[in-house]
Amino acid sequence: MLLSLALSGCVQPWQAFHTRAQRDGLTSLVVMGAPFQHRLYLSPAKADTTASRWHVYIDGDGSPWSRLAPNPDPTSRTPLILDLIAVDPQPAVLLGRPCYHGLPDAHCQPRYWTSHRYSEAVVHSMAVALKTWLKTVNPAAITLIGYSGGGVLAYLLAERIAAADRLMTLAANLDTVAWSQAHRQPLLTDSLNPAEQPLTRPVVQWHLAGGQDAVVPAEILHSFVRKMPDVHYQVFENADHRCCWVQIWAELMGQCVQLKRIPLNPPLPKGEADRAG
């Protein structure tokens, strides 16, 4: 009901998201990045401060645009990320993006959730906020998990967070140039492109895509893999951008624990369009 009201303008999208997170038992706190503020969501029921590993989730782009104008509140209207956290048995935290979740501070400008959504300024601020929060729990390692555009940010953060030894993305536009071209949209000005940013530190990567995804077609993953072949990847033929990841998420989390034992797929030859299984 809250989401419906948000769409009608009675409740702001970030308020609907916040209410849903509270209903799921998550608690929120605000952490300073540089220069942005970031809202984090944690579940006390799962949040063991002595846990050796945490899962750090990053949500997608939400709704950057409203018709032809930047949306005043880009926070996700249909937060699949909360559904994923709900079925994840591991201690988890959702790291909010700049200017999302009701934190439009003085530094916020629409470009930071439109053309500059994956810019150095955004990634740097998220890295600062995450490092600050990690000092409070001091885990031995973290797994970065990004959905859709959040997968782009998770990848870019993996280079900067020493505790991140695993990276998992879901339906992520990891080659932003190929993604923009596929949708016949202008390139994202001043945004970093994972396909042009090879990681220089050891991070086990697992990238998932849906064979029926029209938002981020599986070919975007193939485009990324051709340039970064030393990664784990998998395409689920019957899945799309939202369906049916929640139903298999707990199983995928179990596989993620054993990720280093999954044999690497061979790199896709240039021009090959066959989908990986």
N, C-alpha and C positions, 0 to 999 in steps of 0.2 A: 504494500500500500504506500509506504514511504517513497519507494522508487517511482511509483506512478505520480505521487504528488510532486516529486522533484521535477519530473518531466513537465508537469503543468505549471511549475513556477511557484508552488506554495512552499516547498521545502528545497533548499539549496542542495545540489548533488553531493557536496562534501558532508552536509548534515545527514543525508540519507545513508551515505557510506559509514559515517561515524556511528550512527544508531545501529546499523547492521553489525558492525564490528563489536560494539558493546553487547549486543544480543548474543553474539557468538562467544562471549567471555573474554574478548581482547581488551586490554587496557592501552591507553595512549599516553605518549609523552612527546614533548617537543625538544629537539636537539639542534643546536646551532651548527650549521655548516660554514661555508665561506664563499659568498656572503649570505646565502639563503638560510631560512629556517626549514626544518624537516620534521614531519610528524612520523613517529614510529608506533606500530601496534604490536603488542605482545600478549600472549595468553598466559596468565599466572598459573593456570592449571597444568600447562606443559612446560613453563619456563623454569627449568632447573638451572640455577645460577652456577652449579658445579658441573654442568654438562660439558663434555670435552668437545662436542660439535654442535653448532647451531646452523639452522637453515635460514638464510637471509633472502626474503622474497622482494621482488620489485615488480610493481604493477605496470600494465600497458599504458598507452598514450591517452586512454580515456576518450574524451570528446574535445579535441583541440579546436575544432571549427564548428560554428553554427551557421549553416549555409555558407556564405562567402566571407564571414567575419570571424575573427578569433572568439572563441567561447570565453565568457568571463570566468567560468569555473570549469576547468578541464577534467575534474575528478571523474573517475569511471562511474557510469550509470548502472552498469550490470557487472558488479565486481566478482568475476570468476576467481580472482586471486584469493578471496576470502573462503570460497568453497574448497580450494586446494589446501589452504592452511588448515582448515577444519579437519581434513582427513590425513594430515601429515602427523605421524606419531612423534616426530623429532621436535625438540624445542625450536620455536620459529619466531621470527620477527619480520614485520613488513616495513621496509625502508621507504618512506614517502619521497616523492619527487618535489623539486622546488615549485612553489606556487600552487601545489595541489593541496587537498585536504584542509581547506579553510585557512591557509597561511599566505595570503597575498600581501607580503611585506613591501617595503618601499623599493626593494630591488626588482620586484616582479614586473616584467613587461611581457606582452603576449608572445614575443618571439621565443621566449624560453619554453613554451609548450607548443610552438608551431615550427618555424624554420630552424630554430636553434635548440630543438628539444634534446639533441644528443651532443651538444656543444661542449667544449672544454670547460666552460664556466659551470655548466650543469654537472658534469661528471666530477669535477674537482670538489664542488660543494658537497655532493653526495659522499664522496670518499672521506672528506673531513668529518662529516656527521657520523658516518659508520665507524670510523676509527675512534672517535670520541666515545660512542656508545660501547664499542667492544671492550674498552678499558674497564667497564663496569662488570663484565662477565668473564672476560679474559679466557675465551675458549682456546683449546689447542688448535682447532681448525674450524673453518666455516665452508658451507656449500652455498654458492650464489645461485639463485633460481629466478629467472626472469621470464615473464609472460609477454608475448607480443613485443611492443616497443621496449618493455622492461627488460627483455632479453638482450637488446642492443646495449642498454646501460649496464646490465650485469656483466656482459663480456668486457666492456670498457673498464669497469671497476676491477675486474679480476687482475689486471696488470698492476693495480695500485694498492691492493690490500694483501699484505703479507700472509695473513691467516687463511686466505682463500686458496684452497688446493683442489677444489672441485667447482665446476660450473655446469649448470643445466639450464637450457633454454627451451621454451615451448612456444611454437608458432611465432618465432621471432624473425623480423626482417633484417637478418644479419648482413645482407648486402643492400645497403640503403639506396645505392644508385640503381641497381637492378630492380628493386622494389618500386622506386619512383617511376622508372621507365615502364614497368609492367602496368602501372595505373595511369600512365600518361600524365603525370603530375610534375611540377617543377622540382628540381633537386633541392634537398634540404640544405639551405645556405648555412655555412659555418658549423654543420654537424659532422661529427666523426663517423667514419664508416668502418665497422669491424672487419670487413673484407679487405681493408687496406691497412689494418692495424694488427699484424701478427703479434701474439703474446711472446714476451721474451723471458718469461718465468714458467716453471713447470706447473701446469694446471690441467687436470683431467677434465675433458670437455665431453658433454653429451647433449646433442641438439636434436630436438624432436619437431616434426611437422605433420600436418594433416593433409592427406591426399585430396580431400574435398574442400580445402581452405581457399576461399576466394579473396580473403583479406590479405593474407600472406601466403601466396601459392607455394607449393612444395618446391617449385623450380628456384625460388629464392634461396632455399637451403642448399640446393644443388650448386647454385652459383657461388655460394660461400665455400662449400666443400671443395670445389675445383681449385680455389685459391688457397685454402687451408686444409689440406688433405689429412693431416695428422689429428683427426678428431673422431669421436664416436658420433654417429648420426643414425636416425631412424625415421622413416615415414610410415605413419599409420593410415592406411588407405581409406578407411571408413570414417575418419575423424575430420572435422572442419575446424574453424577458428575457436569454437566454444565446445562443441560436442565431439566426443563424449569423454573428455579428459578426466573429469572428477571421478567417474566410475572406475577408472584404472589407475588413479593417482597413487593410492596406497601400494599397489603392486609395483608401480614404477619407482616409488621410494625405496622399496625393498631391493630392486635391481640397482638403484643408485648406490646403495651401500657396497655392493660388489662391483662397482663401476670399473675398477682397474683390471678386473678379470675378464671384462667383455672384450673379445677380439676386435681390433680396429677393422673397419670396413676399408676396402681398397679405394683409392681416390677415383672419382668419376672422370673418365676421359673427357676431353674437351668436346662439347657439342652433344654429349650423350644425354638423352632425355629420359631414359628408363628410371623409374623410381626405385630407391633402395628399400629393402624390406627390413 
